[in-house]
């Protein structure tokens, strides 16, 4: 790695990345788009780890009139445009709520209040010599600082604090500020996760709404988050906010890495953008553009190993909640998606699943959060979707495993017995898992198939796991293709019904008669699996190809 720039893993602050001479993909023309569109209030919704915070800190550094940022932007695209003259021309109020999470309302609000307090202190120092301390506005400002210092202050006492700060800043500089709020929805999602939204919902409605609805002291406001939330409260207070989701062309080039950017980055670290990398990390469609998750790409560039980096980031509680409540219609479609197919769904991207838990908002949530990508819109309410890549499929399988209440060590032991062809011990553990997951099983068609597919996450790296793979004269339910010639290939076929003794033999015969083992070489373990509620039986045969 000698002579190469450091990769900014774990650092999403634009100024630090530029000062430390880290690798940076130039996204500064987002500044031009922000100015050209001139939205009074806008939200850019993107999946986690798609560069939201980095872009927001970039905007902050460019506009903030309290700084001299020319050196930071030297050589970047925005400085070659007529917009360069607007550098450091306006006051900026900046908040990031990405780390605002709490198991209780008080825990959450301590973190929110700390963010508000820090920005108040910053402007108190900057404007100390420019303000009329006898004015009512200034007195209100200092009273708010006292409130933010007070651990006993009620939420309502500082629910209008951002609005007051915009007034104070405009009075001090004579210029209306730009308001940037990064990950605005994180604290709201935390309140849903721990079931105290009723305690804080009005606070966030007032905090955001008062700052952005008809505020004469505000120039422009830009927010980022995963999705539009609290439509009936927060957003109903705004004056026609512009919401840019993953299907909109606006801002599309600036969140994520395109093919050329990804190839250039990988080549800089001695790696090739080959089909294996594409299958693992490509596949996102944002505003009609083919994009890669930047977090996964820089982690791969650093380590040089094709791993599931995205799933190692913070899990999305709302996804888990949504999957828990999904009905058989969802799982019927998802089974096809997991097999690599594209499917038509009815989806809405501008309604929060947390507030309106419909199947439409569930598909919309999965698209907004990056778990699915839209390949084509049919009309305003229906679209073609797919799972973008192998990394996201792995996350789905992990989530399904977690939702089913399975223990990872049990899975490792179970699969070891399967590979050793110790079928009695394999069946004993598998049956225990099925019993523990009965509630998960009951509501979903093809659930045993999906359950086992979720278990197979533990095999990644040693087996290629495929579902509904076309082979021989049909499609096998699950094929485990050994990556090492020393290991045994496995084909599983699932049946469901009361006569499990007959069905297990029927499943095994289907594998053999349909020649699902075509294309494999070496030893193949063929397993017919039959279920009826908590009962499970298997039939198996080992063949050599």
C-alpha positions, 0 to 999 in steps of 0.5 A: 500500500506504499504510496497509496492514499489512505482510504477513509474507512470510518471517517465521513468528515469532508474537511478531515478527509481532504486535510489528511489527503485520503482518497476522495471521489469528487462529488462536489458538483452536488453543490451546483445541483443544490443551488440550481434547484433552489428548493426551500426544503428538500430531503434526499433519501438514500440507504445507509452507507451511501455517503450521506454524511460525507456529502452534507459535511462537504456542503457545510465546508463549501458554504460556511462563511466562518471558514476559508475552505479554498484549499480544501476544494482546490482541484475539485470540479466545483471550483472549475465552475462559475459557482466557485465564487460562492464558496464561504458565502453564507452561514450554515447551521449543521446537525447530524443525528446519525448517532442519536439512539436511545432505549428510552426517550430521556436517553435519546433526548440527551443526545439530541439536546447535546447536538442542539447545544453544541451548535448554539455554543458555536454561534454564541462564540462567533457572534458574541461581538456582533449582536445587540445583547439588549434585544429580545431575540438575543435574550431569547437565544441566551435563555435557550442556551440555559434551557439546553444546559438544564438536564431537567428541561422539558422537551417542549422548552427546546422544541423550537430551538432550531427556528430560534437559531436561524433567527439569531444567525440571520440577525447576526450576519444579515444573511439567512442561513442554510440549514443542513440536517444529516440523518434526520430520521435516526432519532425518530426510528429509535423512538419507534424501535423502543416504543416511545414515539408517542412521547417524542413525536410532537417534539420532532414535529415542532423541531423540524416543522417550526424551522422549515415552514414559512421561516423568513430567517431560512435560506434553504434547508436540506435533509438526508435520511433513509426514508420519509417518515412521520408524513402526517406530522412532520412533513405535513407542516412543510410547504411542499418539501421536495423529496428525492428518493432512489428512483429520482434522477435529481442528486442521483450521481452524488450518492454512491459510486458509478462504474467508472468511479468504482473501477478507478478506485479499485485499480488504485489499490491493485484490484480489478472490477471483475464479474465477481465484484459486480455480482457481490456489490453492483446492481443498485439503480439510483435515478436510472444510474448503475451504482455501487455502495461506496462503503462496501467498495472501500472496505473491499479495496482495503482488505482485498476480500469479497466479504459482506461489509454492508451487513456489518454496519448497524442493522435497520430495526424497521426492516426486521419489524417489517419482515416479522409482520410480512404475510404469505403474499410477501414471502411468495414474491420474495422467494422468487426474488431470492432465487435471482428473479425480477418481480413486479410489486406495488410499492409506495416510496413516500409513506413510512412503514412505521406509520402505515404498515401496508404491503405497499409501504413494506416494498417501498421501505425495502427499496428506500433502504437499499434491500431492493432496487427498481429496474423499471417503473410500470406506473405510479404504483407498480414497479419491477424490483430485484435484490441488487447483489450477493451482499444484500441477499446475504443480509436478507438471509441473516435477517431471516435467520435472526427472526427465526430465533436460530443460534449460529453455533447450532447452525454450524454444528448442524451443517457439519453433520450434514457435510459428514452425512451423519443424517440422524444428528443433522435431523435432530438439530434441524427438527429442534430449529423447526420446532422453535420457529413454528410461529415463523413457519405458520404464516408463510408459504414456502417458509421451510425452504426460506428458513433453510436458505436463511440458515445457509448464510453460515456456508458462504465462503465454502459453498455457493448457495443457490435457490430454484436453480435450473438444472436437469429437467427442472429447478431444485429448491436449494443447491449447495455447490461445494467450492472445494472438490474435497467437499460434498455437494448437497441438493435439497427438495422440500415438501409439505403435507400430512403424509411426511413419510411418503412426501420425503421419498417423493422429494428425494425421487424428484431430485433423482428423476429430474437430475437436479445434480446435472452440472455438479461433479464429485460426491452429491448428497441428495436430501428429500425433506418433508414437513408437517407443522412441527414434524419433519422427516428426511430421505437421502441418497449419496451419488457420485458424478 
